[in-house]
């Protein structure tokens, strides 16, 4: 018998609920979606640990962000059943799969084309018909499916993601980790009357998404 359902329940009860995630829809999604399905077979034993899990297989490191941070960002995003959502830097697609349980339609982007293909295969295996994954730079988003009610970053940004903010619907919001200053914090950016308002949510750390790094400073 698989140990993963028990591990999933322990993850939700021990990591997510204890981080003040109370949104029943988010908790139910995290109980339903098998995180191990998005992890290479050699690392599936780590699937439910409280860590940013490396799912890359060569090339640049790509991660599934910590379960507790995942739950807190989804709760802060307040995704509605009719929402059109963009998930940026989805890696193998776990955050996008969770979002698909909450939203009407999800577009996910991933800069590693091999991981994007794996995400698509896993979505199909799980019967998730309302989520698509495209190979694209994290900074680009996907203008074809814009505007979005919600944009969720599967990681951190060290710069203001202007290209992504431009794809937000009026009244929309972007959630993710801002590492533009220290300490890094989870942030929500809202688009209201043509203006963007920023609000810090809580201290948080996550791997920086490729293409959203701070430009290297010149050093003598």
C-alpha positions in Angstrom: 0.0 0.0 0.0 1.3 3.5 -0.9 2.5 5.7 2.0 1.9 8.8 0.0 -1.8 9.5 1.1 -0.7 9.4 4.7 2.2 11.6 4.0 0.0 14.1 2.2 -2.4 14.2 5.2 0.5 14.8 7.5 1.8 17.6 5.3 -1.5 19.4 5.3 -2.1 18.9 9.0 1.5 19.4 10.2 2.8 22.0 7.8 0.0 23.9 6.1 -2.8 24.2 8.7 -0.2 25.1 11.4 0.9 28.0 9.1 -2.6 29.7 9.5 -3.9 28.3 6.2 -7.7 27.9 7.0 -9.2 28.2 3.5 -11.1 25.0 3.0 -10.8 25.0 -0.8 -7.0 25.4 -0.6 -6.7 22.6 2.0 -8.9 20.3 0.0 -6.8 20.9 -3.1 -3.6 20.1 -1.2 -5.2 16.9 0.1 -6.3 15.8 -3.4 -3.3 16.6 -5.6 -0.5 14.0 -5.3 2.7 16.0 -4.9 4.7 12.9 -5.5 3.4 12.8 -9.1 5.4 16.0 -9.8 8.7 14.7 -8.4 11.3 12.5 -10.1 11.1 8.9 -8.9 14.5 9.1 -7.2 13.2 11.9 -5.0 9.6 10.9 -4.3 10.5 10.0 -0.7 11.1 13.7 -0.2 7.8 14.9 -1.8 6.1 15.8 1.5 9.0 17.3 3.4 8.9 21.0 4.4 11.5 22.1 1.8 11.9 23.7 -1.6 12.2 20.5 -3.6 14.6 20.3 -6.5 12.8 18.6 -9.4 15.4 19.4 -12.1 17.2 16.7 -14.0 20.2 18.5 -15.4 20.4 22.1 -16.4 19.3 25.0 -14.2 17.9 24.1 -10.8 14.1 24.2 -10.7 12.0 23.8 -7.6 8.6 23.1 -6.1 8.3 25.7 -3.3 7.7 24.6 0.3 4.2 23.2 1.0 3.5 25.7 3.7 4.4 28.7 1.5 2.4 27.1 -1.3 -0.7 27.0 0.8 -0.2 30.5 2.2 0.2 32.1 -1.2 -2.8 30.3 -2.6 -4.9 31.5 0.4 -3.7 35.1 -0.1 -4.5 35.0 -3.8 -8.2 34.3 -3.0 -8.7 32.5 -6.3 -12.4 32.3 -7.3 -14.0 29.5 -9.2 -14.5 31.7 -12.3 -10.9 33.1 -12.3 -8.4 33.0 -15.1 -5.0 32.4 -13.5 -1.4 32.5 -14.6 1.2 30.4 -12.7 4.8 31.5 -13.4 7.8 29.2 -13.3 5.7 26.2 -12.6 8.6 23.6 -12.8 6.9 20.2 -13.1 3.4 21.8 -12.4 2.4 21.1 -8.8 1.4 24.6 -8.0 -0.5 24.9 -11.3 -2.3 21.6 -10.6 -3.5 23.0 -7.2 -4.6 26.2 -8.8 -6.6 24.2 -11.4 -8.7 22.8 -8.5 -9.6 26.4 -7.5 -9.9 28.3 -10.8 -11.9 28.2 -14.1 -8.8 28.2 -16.3 -5.0 28.1 -15.6 -2.1 28.9 -17.8 1.3 27.8 -16.5 4.7 28.8 -17.9 8.1 27.1 -17.4 11.4 28.2 -18.9 12.7 24.6 -19.0 10.9 23.0 -22.0 11.5 19.4 -20.8 9.9 20.2 -17.4 7.0 21.9 -19.2 6.4 18.7 -21.1 6.5 16.7 -17.9 4.0 19.1 -16.4 1.6 18.6 -19.4 2.0 14.8 -19.2 1.2 14.8 -15.4 -1.8 17.1 -15.9 -3.2 14.7 -18.5 -2.5 11.7 -16.3 -4.5 13.4 -13.4 -7.3 14.4 -15.7 -6.8 18.1 -15.2 -8.4 19.5 -18.4 -8.5 23.2 -17.3 -4.7 23.8 -17.1 -2.1 24.3 -19.9 1.6 24.6 -19.6 3.8 26.5 -22.1 7.5 26.8 -22.4 8.3 30.5 -21.8 10.6 32.8 -19.9 9.3 33.6 -16.4 9.5 37.3 -17.2 7.2 36.9 -20.2 4.1 35.3 -18.8 1.6 34.5 -21.6 -0.1 37.5 -23.2 -2.2 35.2 -25.4 -4.4 34.1 -22.4 -4.3 37.5 -20.6 -5.7 39.4 -18.9 -5.5 37.4 -15.7 -7.5 37.7 -12.5 -4.6 36.2 -10.5 -0.9 35.6 -11.2 1.0 33.3 -8.8 4.8 33.1 -8.8 6.2 29.6 -8.0 9.3 31.3 -6.4 10.8 34.7 -5.8 11.6 37.7 -7.9 14.5 40.1 -7.3 13.0 42.7 -9.7 9.6 44.3 -10.3 8.1 41.9 -12.9 6.7 44.7 -15.1 5.9 42.3 -18.0 3.7 40.2 -15.7 2.0 43.1 -14.0 0.9 44.3 -17.5 -1.1 41.1 -17.9 -3.2 41.6 -14.8 -6.9 42.4 -15.2 -8.2 45.5 -13.6 -8.9 44.4 -10.0 -6.5 41.5 -10.4 -3.6 40.6 -8.1 -0.2 39.0 -8.2 1.2 37.0 -5.3 4.7 35.7 -4.8 7.9 36.3 -2.9 9.7 39.6 -3.3 13.5 39.4 -2.8 14.1 42.9 -4.0 15.2 43.8 -0.4 16.0 42.0 2.8 14.4 40.1 4.4 12.4 38.7 1.5 8.6 38.8 2.0 5.6 37.3 0.4 3.8 40.2 -1.4 0.5 40.9 -3.0 0.3 43.4 -5.8 -3.2 44.7 -6.8 -4.2 46.4 -10.0 -6.7 49.1 -9.3 -7.7 52.1 -11.5 -4.6 51.7 -13.5 -2.3 51.7 -10.5 -0.4 48.9 -8.8 -0.5 48.7 -5.0 2.0 46.6 -3.1 1.4 45.0 0.3 3.8 42.8 2.3 2.1 39.7 3.7 4.7 37.8 5.7 8.4 37.0 5.8 9.2 34.2 3.3 12.0 32.8 1.3 12.0 30.9 -2.0 14.3 30.2 -4.8 14.5 33.1 -7.3 12.9 32.3 -10.6 15.1 32.3 -13.7 14.9 35.6 -15.6 13.7 37.5 -12.5 17.1 37.8 -10.9 18.6 41.2 -10.0 21.2 42.4 -12.6 24.7 41.6 -11.4 26.4 44.7 -10.0 29.9 45.7 -11.3 32.6 45.0 -8.7 36.2 46.2 -8.8 
